């Protein structure tokens, strides 16, 4: 067997299941899970219709490259969304079966085994697929801690020169999981300059790009409150209205590259998905876009890997990428939930609106694992300990004493869960 399989750590939800085996939940409450980032909003009917109307496509083998119509729809969406020239649909865009499998498989394409001790750099906390992809590609993962005192920015100076010299792939996630941080232009500029210096490829995970709020930066970075931003004193209706009217689309990697004069997207590949944007996680539909030379190699790998997208899924994906109305409604639902959740939790926990994504990353008044276990035991609410999403690096586990809340359930269930959390924190006599 592949010995690198033994290097894989248990997935966060396996650790969570083991933590909960030590206690029994309070059955006086119905169970509510805020632990898994699985969208629960209804799949739009027009996407369902497009899927069922194209089932005849199941009689054909799909191509790895996907249909011209799908690649064109994705290229046009990228141009519309980010205000950039449309990428070449034939050479700079490739459909994938969801961003997760593509993020994993990409490392198998990029890592050069002929070079000694290749390195993959990841943010920390992070999506565990990055680490697993590195390990199973025969590389060593190194982590950049993203910390609240640095506004969750990537501090590249954390890693020594000899590590960067061996770096072949850098994963970034913007908007970030779990922090919701959006990388500003200056951060991208530094990363691009380092890619030029050391020759590594950048894999930009942008699957949360369409869930954003009034506090998200477009070309700058998140910082001090500005005139017209939401304040704690506002009532919920006013806050929701302002967030929706002032929504700032997160800066994307291709957009940043264009603004910095890098229209060829050298060594840059973006990963995106319909799962969160369009509430279709079960469709497994996404894309990669960017450097044509890198994508050509990835397409070659995928031809052998057998990763072609189902033709009916392709048809439904075209319909989804061509419509923005359902995306705006999805954003409205999340905005409504975040506004109500912050209203409930602010008196007892140090919560702030993220730049984007559907997560709340909250510092806990006791150890994150103890917090999650006691909350489950006493109130039957499941949250994910932050330490399960991070590794100890530079002497620090940046997820310790944080929990991640995925606000994916409907508004009523989400509100009920956070009311229990507020009661739980109050019962322990802890306030910010």
Secondary structure as a PSIPRED ss2 file (coil, helix, strand):
# PSIPRED VFORMAT (PSIPRED V4.0)

   1 X C   1.000  0.000  0.000
   2 X C   1.000  0.000  0.000
   3 X H   0.000  1.000  0.000
   4 X H   0.000  1.000  0.000
   5 X H   0.000  1.000  0.000
   6 X H   0.000  1.000  0.000
   7 X H   0.000  1.000  0.000
   8 X C   1.000  0.000  0.000
   9 X C   1.000  0.000  0.000
  10 X C   1.000  0.000  0.000
  11 X C   1.000  0.000  0.000
  12 X H   0.000  1.000  0.000
  13 X H   0.000  1.000  0.000
  14 X H   0.000  1.000  0.000
  15 X H   0.000  1.000  0.000
  16 X H   0.000  1.000  0.000
  17 X H   0.000  1.000  0.000
  18 X H   0.000  1.000  0.000
  19 X H   0.000  1.000  0.000
  20 X H   0.000  1.000  0.000
  21 X C   1.000  0.000  0.000
  22 X C   1.000  0.000  0.000
  23 X C   1.000  0.000  0.000
  24 X C   1.000  0.000  0.000
  25 X C   1.000  0.000  0.000
  26 X C   1.000  0.000  0.000
  27 X C   1.000  0.000  0.000
  28 X C   1.000  0.000  0.000
  29 X C   1.000  0.000  0.000
  30 X C   1.000  0.000  0.000
  31 X C   1.000  0.000  0.000
  32 X E   0.000  0.000  1.000
  33 X E   0.000  0.000  1.000
  34 X C   1.000  0.000  0.000
  35 X C   1.000  0.000  0.000
  36 X C   1.000  0.000  0.000
  37 X C   1.000  0.000  0.000
  38 X C   1.000  0.000  0.000
  39 X C   1.000  0.000  0.000
  40 X C   1.000  0.000  0.000
  41 X C   1.000  0.000  0.000
  42 X C   1.000  0.000  0.000
  43 X C   1.000  0.000  0.000
  44 X C   1.000  0.000  0.000
  45 X H   0.000  1.000  0.000
  46 X H   0.000  1.000  0.000
  47 X H   0.000  1.000  0.000
  48 X H   0.000  1.000  0.000
  49 X H   0.000  1.000  0.000
  50 X H   0.000  1.000  0.000
  51 X H   0.000  1.000  0.000
  52 X H   0.000  1.000  0.000
  53 X C   1.000  0.000  0.000
  54 X C   1.000  0.000  0.000
  55 X H   0.000  1.000  0.000
  56 X H   0.000  1.000  0.000
  57 X H   0.000  1.000  0.000
  58 X H   0.000  1.000  0.000
  59 X H   0.000  1.000  0.000
  60 X C   1.000  0.000  0.000
  61 X C   1.000  0.000  0.000
  62 X C   1.000  0.000  0.000
  63 X C   1.000  0.000  0.000
  64 X C   1.000  0.000  0.000
  65 X C   1.000  0.000  0.000
  66 X C   1.000  0.000  0.000
  67 X C   1.000  0.000  0.000
  68 X H   0.000  1.000  0.000
  69 X H   0.000  1.000  0.000
  70 X H   0.000  1.000  0.000
  71 X H   0.000  1.000  0.000
  72 X H   0.000  1.000  0.000
  73 X H   0.000  1.000  0.000
  74 X H   0.000  1.000  0.000
  75 X H   0.000  1.000  0.000
  76 X H   0.000  1.000  0.000
  77 X H   0.000  1.000  0.000
  78 X H   0.000  1.000  0.000
  79 X H   0.000  1.000  0.000
  80 X H   0.000  1.000  0.000
  81 X H   0.000  1.000  0.000
  82 X H   0.000  1.000  0.000
  83 X C   1.000  0.000  0.000
  84 X C   1.000  0.000  0.000
  85 X C   1.000  0.000  0.000
  86 X C   1.000  0.000  0.000
  87 X C   1.000  0.000  0.000
  88 X C   1.000  0.000  0.000
  89 X C   1.000  0.000  0.000
  90 X C   1.000  0.000  0.000
  91 X C   1.000  0.000  0.000
  92 X C   1.000  0.000  0.000
  93 X E   0.000  0.000  1.000
  94 X E   0.000  0.000  1.000
  95 X E   0.000  0.000  1.000
  96 X E   0.000  0.000  1.000
  97 X C   1.000  0.000  0.000
  98 X C   1.000  0.000  0.000
  99 X H   0.000  1.000  0.000
 100 X H   0.000  1.000  0.000
 101 X H   0.000  1.000  0.000
 102 X H   0.000  1.000  0.000
 103 X H   0.000  1.000  0.000
 104 X H   0.000  1.000  0.000
 105 X H   0.000  1.000  0.000
 106 X H   0.000  1.000  0.000
 107 X H   0.000  1.000  0.000
 108 X H   0.000  1.000  0.000
 109 X H   0.000  1.000  0.000
 110 X H   0.000  1.000  0.000
 111 X C   1.000  0.000  0.000
 112 X C   1.000  0.000  0.000
 113 X C   1.000  0.000  0.000
 114 X C   1.000  0.000  0.000
 115 X C   1.000  0.000  0.000
 116 X C   1.000  0.000  0.000
 117 X C   1.000  0.000  0.000
 118 X C   1.000  0.000  0.000
 119 X E   0.000  0.000  1.000
 120 X E   0.000  0.000  1.000
 121 X E   0.000  0.000  1.000
 122 X E   0.000  0.000  1.000
 123 X E   0.000  0.000  1.000
 124 X E   0.000  0.000  1.000
 125 X C   1.000  0.000  0.000
 126 X C   1.000  0.000  0.000
 127 X C   1.000  0.000  0.000
 128 X C   1.000  0.000  0.000
 129 X H   0.000  1.000  0.000
 130 X H   0.000  1.000  0.000
 131 X H   0.000  1.000  0.000
 132 X H   0.000  1.000  0.000
 133 X H   0.000  1.000  0.000
 134 X H   0.000  1.000  0.000
 135 X H   0.000  1.000  0.000
 136 X H   0.000  1.000  0.000
 137 X C   1.000  0.000  0.000
 138 X C   1.000  0.000  0.000
 139 X C   1.000  0.000  0.000
 140 X E   0.000  0.000  1.000
 141 X E   0.000  0.000  1.000
 142 X E   0.000  0.000  1.000
 143 X E   0.000  0.000  1.000
 144 X E   0.000  0.000  1.000
 145 X E   0.000  0.000  1.000
 146 X C   1.000  0.000  0.000
 147 X C   1.000  0.000  0.000
 148 X H   0.000  1.000  0.000
 149 X H   0.000  1.000  0.000
 150 X H   0.000  1.000  0.000
 151 X C   1.000  0.000  0.000
 152 X C   1.000  0.000  0.000
 153 X C   1.000  0.000  0.000
 154 X C   1.000  0.000  0.000
 155 X C   1.000  0.000  0.000
 156 X H   0.000  1.000  0.000
 157 X H   0.000  1.000  0.000
 158 X H   0.000  1.000  0.000
 159 X C   1.000  0.000  0.000
 160 X C   1.000  0.000  0.000
 161 X H   0.000  1.000  0.000
 162 X H   0.000  1.000  0.000
 163 X H   0.000  1.000  0.000
 164 X H   0.000  1.000  0.000
 165 X H   0.000  1.000  0.000
 166 X H   0.000  1.000  0.000
 167 X E   0.000  0.000  1.000
 168 X E   0.000  0.000  1.000
 169 X E   0.000  0.000  1.000
 170 X E   0.000  0.000  1.000
 171 X E   0.000  0.000  1.000
 172 X E   0.000  0.000  1.000
 173 X E   0.000  0.000  1.000
 174 X C   1.000  0.000  0.000
 175 X C   1.000  0.000  0.000
 176 X C   1.000  0.000  0.000
 177 X C   1.000  0.000  0.000
 178 X C   1.000  0.000  0.000
 179 X C   1.000  0.000  0.000
 180 X C   1.000  0.000  0.000
 181 X C   1.000  0.000  0.000
 182 X C   1.000  0.000  0.000
 183 X C   1.000  0.000  0.000
 184 X C   1.000  0.000  0.000
 185 X H   0.000  1.000  0.000
 186 X H   0.000  1.000  0.000
 187 X H   0.000  1.000  0.000
 188 X H   0.000  1.000  0.000
 189 X H   0.000  1.000  0.000
 190 X H   0.000  1.000  0.000
 191 X H   0.000  1.000  0.000
 192 X H   0.000  1.000  0.000
 193 X H   0.000  1.000  0.000
 194 X H   0.000  1.000  0.000
 195 X H   0.000  1.000  0.000
 196 X H   0.000  1.000  0.000
 197 X H   0.000  1.000  0.000
 198 X H   0.000  1.000  0.000
 199 X C   1.000  0.000  0.000
 200 X C   1.000  0.000  0.000
 201 X E   0.000  0.000  1.000
 202 X E   0.000  0.000  1.000
 203 X E   0.000  0.000  1.000
 204 X E   0.000  0.000  1.000
 205 X E   0.000  0.000  1.000
 206 X C   1.000  0.000  0.000
 207 X C   1.000  0.000  0.000
 208 X C   1.000  0.000  0.000
 209 X C   1.000  0.000  0.000
 210 X C   1.000  0.000  0.000
 211 X C   1.000  0.000  0.000
 212 X E   0.000  0.000  1.000
 213 X C   1.000  0.000  0.000
 214 X C   1.000  0.000  0.000
 215 X C   1.000  0.000  0.000
 216 X C   1.000  0.000  0.000
 217 X C   1.000  0.000  0.000
 218 X C   1.000  0.000  0.000
 219 X C   1.000  0.000  0.000
 220 X C   1.000  0.000  0.000
 221 X C   1.000  0.000  0.000
 222 X C   1.000  0.000  0.000
 223 X C   1.000  0.000  0.000
 224 X C   1.000  0.000  0.000
 225 X C   1.000  0.000  0.000
 226 X C   1.000  0.000  0.000
 227 X C   1.000  0.000  0.000
 228 X C   1.000  0.000  0.000
 229 X C   1.000  0.000  0.000
 230 X C   1.000  0.000  0.000
 231 X C   1.000  0.000  0.000
 232 X C   1.000  0.000  0.000
 233 X C   1.000  0.000  0.000
 234 X C   1.000  0.000  0.000
 235 X C   1.000  0.000  0.000
 236 X H   0.000  1.000  0.000
 237 X H   0.000  1.000  0.000
 238 X H   0.000  1.000  0.000
 239 X H   0.000  1.000  0.000
 240 X H   0.000  1.000  0.000
 241 X H   0.000  1.000  0.000
 242 X H   0.000  1.000  0.000
 243 X H   0.000  1.000  0.000
 244 X H   0.000  1.000  0.000
 245 X H   0.000  1.000  0.000
 246 X C   1.000  0.000  0.000
 247 X C   1.000  0.000  0.000
 248 X C   1.000  0.000  0.000
 249 X C   1.000  0.000  0.000
 250 X C   1.000  0.000  0.000
 251 X C   1.000  0.000  0.000
 252 X C   1.000  0.000  0.000
 253 X H   0.000  1.000  0.000
 254 X H   0.000  1.000  0.000
 255 X H   0.000  1.000  0.000
 256 X H   0.000  1.000  0.000
 257 X H   0.000  1.000  0.000
 258 X H   0.000  1.000  0.000
 259 X H   0.000  1.000  0.000
 260 X C   1.000  0.000  0.000
 261 X C   1.000  0.000  0.000
 262 X C   1.000  0.000  0.000
 263 X C   1.000  0.000  0.000
 264 X C   1.000  0.000  0.000
 265 X C   1.000  0.000  0.000
 266 X C   1.000  0.000  0.000
 267 X C   1.000  0.000  0.000
 268 X E   0.000  0.000  1.000
 269 X E   0.000  0.000  1.000
 270 X E   0.000  0.000  1.000
 271 X E   0.000  0.000  1.000
 272 X E   0.000  0.000  1.000
 273 X E   0.000  0.000  1.000
 274 X H   0.000  1.000  0.000
 275 X H   0.000  1.000  0.000
 276 X H   0.000  1.000  0.000
 277 X H   0.000  1.000  0.000
 278 X H   0.000  1.000  0.000
 279 X C   1.000  0.000  0.000
 280 X C   1.000  0.000  0.000
 281 X H   0.000  1.000  0.000
 282 X H   0.000  1.000  0.000
 283 X H   0.000  1.000  0.000
 284 X C   1.000  0.000  0.000
 285 X C   1.000  0.000  0.000
 286 X E   0.000  0.000  1.000
 287 X E   0.000  0.000  1.000
 288 X E   0.000  0.000  1.000
 289 X E   0.000  0.000  1.000
 290 X E   0.000  0.000  1.000
 291 X C   1.000  0.000  0.000
 292 X H   0.000  1.000  0.000
 293 X H   0.000  1.000  0.000
 294 X H   0.000  1.000  0.000
 295 X H   0.000  1.000  0.000
 296 X H   0.000  1.000  0.000
 297 X H   0.000  1.000  0.000
 298 X H   0.000  1.000  0.000
 299 X H   0.000  1.000  0.000
 300 X H   0.000  1.000  0.000
 301 X H   0.000  1.000  0.000
 302 X H   0.000  1.000  0.000
 303 X H   0.000  1.000  0.000
 304 X H   0.000  1.000  0.000
 305 X H   0.000  1.000  0.000
 306 X C   1.000  0.000  0.000
 307 X C   1.000  0.000  0.000
 308 X C   1.000  0.000  0.000
 309 X C   1.000  0.000  0.000
 310 X C   1.000  0.000  0.000
 311 X H   0.000  1.000  0.000
 312 X H   0.000  1.000  0.000
 313 X H   0.000  1.000  0.000
 314 X H   0.000  1.000  0.000
 315 X H   0.000  1.000  0.000
 316 X H   0.000  1.000  0.000
 317 X H   0.000  1.000  0.000
 318 X H   0.000  1.000  0.000
 319 X H   0.000  1.000  0.000
 320 X H   0.000  1.000  0.000
 321 X H   0.000  1.000  0.000
 322 X C   1.000  0.000  0.000
 323 X C   1.000  0.000  0.000
 324 X C   1.000  0.000  0.000
 325 X H   0.000  1.000  0.000
 326 X H   0.000  1.000  0.000
 327 X H   0.000  1.000  0.000
 328 X H   0.000  1.000  0.000
 329 X H   0.000  1.000  0.000
 330 X H   0.000  1.000  0.000
 331 X H   0.000  1.000  0.000
 332 X H   0.000  1.000  0.000
 333 X H   0.000  1.000  0.000
 334 X H   0.000  1.000  0.000
 335 X H   0.000  1.000  0.000
 336 X H   0.000  1.000  0.000
 337 X H   0.000  1.000  0.000
 338 X H   0.000  1.000  0.000
 339 X H   0.000  1.000  0.000
 340 X H   0.000  1.000  0.000
 341 X H   0.000  1.000  0.000
 342 X H   0.000  1.000  0.000
 343 X H   0.000  1.000  0.000
 344 X H   0.000  1.000  0.000
 345 X H   0.000  1.000  0.000
 346 X C   1.000  0.000  0.000
 347 X C   1.000  0.000  0.000
 348 X C   1.000  0.000  0.000
 349 X C   1.000  0.000  0.000
 350 X C   1.000  0.000  0.000
 351 X C   1.000  0.000  0.000
 352 X C   1.000  0.000  0.000
 353 X C   1.000  0.000  0.000
 354 X C   1.000  0.000  0.000
 355 X C   1.000  0.000  0.000
 356 X E   0.000  0.000  1.000
 357 X C   1.000  0.000  0.000
 358 X C   1.000  0.000  0.000
 359 X E   0.000  0.000  1.000
 360 X E   0.000  0.000  1.000
 361 X E   0.000  0.000  1.000
 362 X E   0.000  0.000  1.000
 363 X E   0.000  0.000  1.000
 364 X C   1.000  0.000  0.000
 365 X C   1.000  0.000  0.000
 366 X C   1.000  0.000  0.000
 367 X C   1.000  0.000  0.000
 368 X H   0.000  1.000  0.000
 369 X H   0.000  1.000  0.000
 370 X H   0.000  1.000  0.000
 371 X H   0.000  1.000  0.000
 372 X H   0.000  1.000  0.000
 373 X H   0.000  1.000  0.000
 374 X H   0.000  1.000  0.000
 375 X H   0.000  1.000  0.000
 376 X H   0.000  1.000  0.000
 377 X H   0.000  1.000  0.000
 378 X H   0.000  1.000  0.000
 379 X H   0.000  1.000  0.000
 380 X C   1.000  0.000  0.000
 381 X E   0.000  0.000  1.000
 382 X E   0.000  0.000  1.000
 383 X C   1.000  0.000  0.000
 384 X E   0.000  0.000  1.000
 385 X E   0.000  0.000  1.000
 386 X H   0.000  1.000  0.000
 387 X H   0.000  1.000  0.000
 388 X H   0.000  1.000  0.000
 389 X H   0.000  1.000  0.000
 390 X C   1.000  0.000  0.000
 391 X C   1.000  0.000  0.000
 392 X E   0.000  0.000  1.000
 393 X E   0.000  0.000  1.000
 394 X C   1.000  0.000  0.000
 395 X C   1.000  0.000  0.000
 396 X E   0.000  0.000  1.000
 397 X E   0.000  0.000  1.000
 398 X C   1.000  0.000  0.000
 399 X C   1.000  0.000  0.000
 400 X C   1.000  0.000  0.000
 401 X C   1.000  0.000  0.000
 402 X E   0.000  0.000  1.000
 403 X E   0.000  0.000  1.000
 404 X E   0.000  0.000  1.000
 405 X E   0.000  0.000  1.000
 406 X E   0.000  0.000  1.000
 407 X C   1.000  0.000  0.000
 408 X C   1.000  0.000  0.000
 409 X C   1.000  0.000  0.000
 410 X C   1.000  0.000  0.000
 411 X H   0.000  1.000  0.000
 412 X H   0.000  1.000  0.000
 413 X H   0.000  1.000  0.000
 414 X H   0.000  1.000  0.000
 415 X H   0.000  1.000  0.000
 416 X H   0.000  1.000  0.000
 417 X H   0.000  1.000  0.000
 418 X H   0.000  1.000  0.000
 419 X H   0.000  1.000  0.000
 420 X H   0.000  1.000  0.000
 421 X H   0.000  1.000  0.000
 422 X H   0.000  1.000  0.000
 423 X H   0.000  1.000  0.000
 424 X H   0.000  1.000  0.000
 425 X H   0.000  1.000  0.000
 426 X H   0.000  1.000  0.000
 427 X H   0.000  1.000  0.000
 428 X C   1.000  0.000  0.000
 429 X C   1.000  0.000  0.000
 430 X C   1.000  0.000  0.000
 431 X C   1.000  0.000  0.000
 432 X C   1.000  0.000  0.000
